[in-house]
Amino acid sequence: MAATGALPALARQLTTLGGCTHPIRLTGHRTEHHVNTITGEIGPALRRLDSAELPAGDLLVRCGNRRTTRCPACAETYRRDTFHLITAGLRGGKGTPETVTAHPRVFATFTAPSFGPVHNRPSGGRACRCGRHHQETDAALGTPLDANRYDYEAAVLWNAHAGALWRRFTIHLRREIAHRAGLTQRAFRHHARLSFAKVAEYQKRGAVHFHAVIRLDGPEGGHTPPPAWATATPDLLTDAIHAAAHKTTVPGPVIDGRAHTFAFGRQLDIRTIHGPDFHGDASLNDRAVAAYIAKYATKGAETATGTLDRRLKFAAELAQLDISPHAERLIRTAWALGARKDLAHLRLRAWAHMLGFRGHFSTKTRRYSTTLGALREARAQWRRLQAAITRGEAAAHPQPVGDAPAPQETTLVLAHWTYAGTGLTPTEQWLSASLAATETTPNPRLKEGAHV
């Protein structure tokens, strides 16, 4: 390849991946034509992209995986997008007015109940129940003190019902706020709206819990001021969250005569944003909250418990994997429960690697702020503009300004792409690693800690 002079061109194609190491390979073509919007006449092809003419032989598209264990580069993009999404709902921007900073908002953490005592690091310098003082890196943290008495069945089913529990909680929360405002549930939506953004995190024991920004808005979300009630404060929101969380339950299946019912754990932490932070020694500002939530948007069960980051095809695969006995037993429990016909709707075998949890890691209400899709589209438009500038086309096709009439031509795009595989060839891997090393090499002219 180097002999034919294709190596520089391949390097340019790989740089468009932004460091993605498992891109999707597509074969096909894309053609752009000018179309007269008045006559409908289609002009000759302006540009044509054929995968066979690309240096890699295929069109390479970023995998977009949010897991840092699968693709660090794409996970970092996802983390940054989540950070901007959360921040926009706290301080405004990207279509959300800055007046949203005056709305009552809190940062809340909802935990799972106990399924049995586990090794932990109690506050105040106290020892674990086992009598030891565990270090932060101790592999025993989160594992049961007695595995034979730990309720693995309930732990897996809790994860499987966590999403339904959250949905039920939001219904109760609206009712609680309406009750405190002296409104009916039907009238509440004409006075206020509840907006939130949340992320799921795995504790070391393998149970999911939720971190959420919850905001009280006017009837049109962040674009309208919060209700004018004198009680519309973070204190009202906090009180209503406590009441709703304690009332929320979801009925579960009956297995071998045992009826399961799911609720949040007793540990419920609610902090007013701009109040004390997690350590009680600084302000809990919007940036700290957004960074905290975004950090967990790229992590899964594999990060906390050392389990898997991809699906299993057969339970026999577990014998060949290097995972902890606790994680393995959780997975095997999910696999066994997944064989039951009455639990088919939970799809526990498909989500055994996630210990039963099949919900979205990052979710939000429609009116909270912008969307991840909008952020991706803005980034794609910027890249297209940069490509047009490189080709010298931006000046040739200026955008309409003010009341200038719209052009009588539009662009018709005809494309046909077929999946051809995933990943890079050995040569592409070597070149991509070389490019990454070059990008991360520090510039000696920059002072330590400086930002470009």
N, C-alpha and C positions, 0 to 999 in steps of 0.2 A: 504494500500500500504506500509506504514512504517513497518507493522508487517511482511510483506513478504520480507523485505530487499530491495525492489525495489526503495525506495526513493533516495538513493545515485546515482543509475543508471539513474533515471529520471533527477536528477539535472545535471548530466554530459551531458545528451542529450540536456537539455534546455540551457546550457552554449554555445552550438554551434550556438545558434540563435543570439548571440551578443546583447541581450536585446530586440529583436523584440517581440512585444506583440500581433501581429496578423499574426502568421505564416500560411503558406499554408500546409494543411495536405494531404499527399499522401499515398495511400495504394498500395502495390505491392512488387516487388522483383528486385534484381540486382545481377548478377552472373558474375564473371571474370574467364576467361580461358586463359591458355597459348596456342598460336598457332605457330607451326613451319612454318616460312616464306618460307621454301624451299619445304617441303612436303605438307604443308597445313593441317597437322594433328592437331586436336584440343585435348588438354590434359584435364584431369579432372578439376573440378572446384577448383580454388584457394581460392576464397572467395565468400561467399553468404550473401547478406543482405536481410532480409525478414522483412517487416513492422510489421508483427504480433509478431515478437520476440523483437521488440524495446520496451523500457519501456513505452512510450506514446501510444503504439499500432499503431502508424502511423509514417511515415517519416515526420519530421517537417522541412520546408524550409522557409527561411526568406521571408517576403512579398515584400521587395524591394521598398516600396512606398516612393517617394521622398518628400511627404508632411510632414512637421514637426507636423502638427495637427493630422495626421493619425498614424504615427509611428515615434517617435523621434529618435529611434536607427537607423532605416534604412535611415531616412532623413539625419542623421549626416554622415553616410557612403557615401551617395550621395553627400553631401556638400564637404566632403574631396576629393572625386574622382574628382569633378568639379574643386576644388582648384588646384589639381595636374595637371589636364588637361590644365587649363589656364596657370599655372606657366611654364609647359614644353614648351608652345608656346612662352613664353617671355624670359626665361633664358636658355632653352635647357634641355635635359634629356629625358629619356623614348623614345629613338629613334629619338629625334630632336637634331641636333648639337648645341653646345653652341654659335656658330657664329651667331645664330639668334638674339642675343642681339644687333648686329650692324645694323639690318634691321630697316627701318623707321616704326614706329608703334605709334598709338594714341589710346586714350580711349575716346569714343564718346557716348553721351546720346541723343536719339531721343524721343521727346515727342509727345503726341497727341494734336490735335487742341482743341480749347475751344468749349464747348457745352452749355456754359452759366456760369455766375459768381458763384463761390463757396466760402465758408468760407475758409480762408487761413491765413498764417502767413507771411506777406510781409517782405522782408529784410529791414535792417536799422531801426528796431524798430517801423516801421509804423503800424498803426492799420488796421484791416481788413475793407473791404467795409461796413461791418455792424456796424462799429464804435467801435468794441471791440478788445482787445488784447488777442487772444486765447492762451491757454497753449498747449504744445505738446500733452497732453493726452485728449484734448477737443474732445468729440464725434462729435461736429459740424463740425470739419475740413473735408473738401472734400465734404460736402453736399451743395446743391444749396441754394443760397440766396432766390430764388423764384422757388420752385419745378414745378409750373405750366408753367414756361417759360423755363425750362431746356429742352434741346433737347435729351430726352432719346432714341428716335429712332436712331438718328445719333450716339450716344455714343455706343450703342450695335452693330450697323453695322460697326463702326470704328474698334472695337475689332475683329469682324468677318473677316475684310479685312486687318488687321494689318500684317499678315504673307505674303500675296500677295504684300502688299506695300513694305515690306522689300526686297522681291525677285526682284521687279522692281527697287528698289534703287540700289542694287548691280550691276545690268546691266548698269544703268546710270553711276555708279561710275567707272566701267572699261572703259566706253567710255570717261569719263572726263579725266582720267589719260592718256589714249592713246592720246587724243587730245593734252594734255600739253606736251607729249613726242614727238609729231610730227609723230605718228604712226597711221596706220589704225587699226581697231578693230581686224582684222584677224592677223595682224603682232604683235599685243600686246602680244598675248599668247606665242609667241616665244621669247619674251624678259623679260616678267614679269608675275607674278601671284598675285592675291589678295587673302589673307588669313584672316579669321576672326573667332572669337568666340563670341557669344552673348547670353544674357539672357533676358527674358521678366520679367518686374516688373509691378505690379499694383500700380497706384497712389491711394490716399485715395478716390478720386472721382469715382474710378472704371474703369479708362481708362488705357490700357496697354501702356507702353513705353519700349524702348530697351536700354540696356547698351551693348556696343560692344568694343572688342579689334580688331582693324583693322591694318593689317600688309602688307607691300609691299615686296614681295619676288622675287627671280629669277624664271625662267620658271618651275623649279621643286619644287617650294615651299621653305620651310625652309632649304632644303638641298643644295640650290644653292644661291649664294650671290645676293643681290638686283641688279637691272640694273645699269650700269655704267654711266647713265646720270648724269650730274652735278646737275640736278633739282630733282633727286630722293631723296627727303628729307621729313621729317615730315611736312614741310610747304606746299609742293606740295600735300601731302595726305590730309592735312586739307582743303586746298583750293578746291580740287576736291570733298571732302565730302560735303562741303557747297553747291557747285554748283549742285551736283547730288541730294541732299536732297530737294532743292528748285524746281527742275524740276520734281521730281517724283510724279506722281498721279496715282490713280487706279479708273476706273469708277465703280460705284456701281449700285444698282437696282433703278428702278423708282417705287415709292410707292405713290399711290393716286395722281399721276401727279407730284410728286416731284422727281427730278433726284438727286441722291447722287453721289458725287465725293470725294475721300479720299486722303489726303496728310498729311505730318508730320506737327506738330505745329511749331510756330515761334521760340520757345526756342530750340536751338541746341547747346549743349555744347561739345566742342572738346578739349582735353588736350593731349599734347605730353607726352608720358610716360617718366618719370624722370624729368618732369617739375613740376610746382606748383600743390599741391594736391587740394582736394575739398575746403579746407579752406584757401589756399594760404600761408600757413606758414611752409610747409615741402615739401619734394620731393615726387612726385607721382611715387613710385617704383613699380616693377613688383609684389612684394608680396602684396602691398596694393590693387592693381587692382584685383589680383586673389581672395583675401579675399572678396572684395566688390562684385564681380560677384557671387562667390560661395554662399554668404549669401542669395542672392535672388533666387538661383536655387532651394531652398527647400520651397519657399513660393508661395502661390497662392492668388486668390482674397479674400479668407477668412481671410488672414492675414491683408490685407490693409483695406478692406471695411467691414469686419465682416459678409461676406456672407457665402456660404456653401462650404464644401470641398468634397461633393459627389453629384451624379446626383439626379435629381428629377424624380419621376415616375408620379406624378400628381401635378398640380398647387395648388390643395387644401391643399397640405402639408405645404405650406407657412404660413397658418393661425396658425399652431401649432409650428412654429419655432421662436426663439428669434433673429431676425435680424432687422437692422435699416430700417426705411421707404424708405430711398434712395436705399439701396441694394435690398429691396423687389421690388421696382418699376422697377429697372433695370432687375431683373429676370423676372418679369411679362411681361415686354416689349419684352424680348428675347423669352419668351414662346408664346406670341401672334404673333410675327413675324414668329416664327417657324411653325405656322399653314398655312402659305401661300405656295402654290405650287411652285411659282416662286422663292422662297427662300429655297427650299428643300435641295439644294446642300450645304447650309451653316450649316445645322443640328443644328439649334439654340435651339431646345428643348433639344437635348442631351447635349448641352453645355450651357444651361441657367444658371447653377450654376457657370460657369466661365464667366458669363456676355457676352457670345457670342464668346470669344476667344477659338479657338480650336487648336492652333499651339503648337509646342514643346516649352517648357520653356527654354531649353538650346540647342543651335545648334552651329555647327561649320563647316567650310570647311574641306575637306578631308585632305589637306596638312598642316593644322594649327599645329597639334601636334598628340599625341596619341589619342585613343578613350576610352570611358567609358567601352566598351566591353573588350578591351585589359587589362584595369586595373582590371576588375572583374576576368578575366581569370588568371592574374598573382596572384591575391589574392587566387583564388581557387587552383592553383597549389601549392602555399605555404602551404595551409591547408592540401592538400593531402600529401605533403612531411612531414609535422609535424606528420600527422597520421601514415605515414609509419615508421617514426623514433620511434614513440611510440610503434608500433607493432614489432620493431626490424628488419624491412625488408630493410631499406635503405642500410645497409652494405652488405646484402645478394645479392642485385641487384645494384651494382655500375653503374654509368653512364659512357658511353664511354668518354675517354680523348684523346685529340689531334687526331692522325691518327689511333687510335685503331679501329679494325674492329667492325662494328655494330653487336649486338647479332643476332642469327638466330631465335629468338623468339620474338613475339609481344603479346600484350594482347587483347583478344576479350571480349567485354563487352556486355552482354545481359540483357536488362532491360525492365520492363513493370510497369508503374505507372498509377494510376487512382486518379483523384481528389476526396478527401473525405470530404472536408470542410475547414473552415478557423477559426483560433483562438485557444485559450487554454481552457481547462476545468477549473473549479474553483480551483481544487487542483494544477494544473499546473500554474495558475495565481498566487496563493499564493506563490508557491515555486519560481517562476520567480521573483516576487517582493522581496522576501527574498534575493535571489542571487544578485539582483540589489542593494539593500540596503547595502549588505556586500561589494560590489565592490566600492561603493561611500563613504564608511566610511573612513574619513581621518586617515592616519597612524600617530600616535603621535610622531614617531621617525623622521618624515620628517619635516623640517622647512617650515613655511608658504611661499607659492609661489614657492617651489622647484618642480622640474619635475622629474618623475621617468624615 
